[in-house]
Amino acid sequence: MADRLSQLQDAVNAQAENICNSIGVLQQCAAPSTFTEFERTGPKPPQPPEDYCQTFATLICKTAKDIDVLIDSLPSEDSYPELQEASIRRLDEENKEAARRLEESVVKGEYLLEHIRKVLCDIAQSQQELQKINSIQNK
């Protein structure tokens, strides 16, 4: 569901960008308002080509339809408790499996640790015996 929510957020952001850009084009190409107090006339703004209007209208409509489709694909409130319960059951099973693997790893780790301790003890005893033999031979 998070993926659909991300897509929905991206579509809403795209729609905001489309609307903002269309307003920017309108502001850029709009004729200035005349005020009676000011009689200064400036250059006439360029008229937006018709294809700009059509392009923005098409983009805004398409994005609005995409948003509707994404909203319709979200789970309804009625099915949400069932989805949540199924998700909790699945997570519980995954948790039990992970706990079982962890217990196996702990048992193997304890076995290896005990084996390493015995080997280290044997090495230490062998070194002591070698030191005794070396000290006897040196005398």
ABEGO torsion letter per residue (X at the ends): XAAAAAAAAAAAAAAAAAAAAAAAAAAAABBBBBBAABABBBBBBBBBBAAAAAAAAAAAAAAAAAAAAAAAABBBAAAAAAAAAAAAAAAAAAAAAAAAAAAAAAAAAAAAAAAAAAAAAAAAAAAAAAAAAAAAAAX
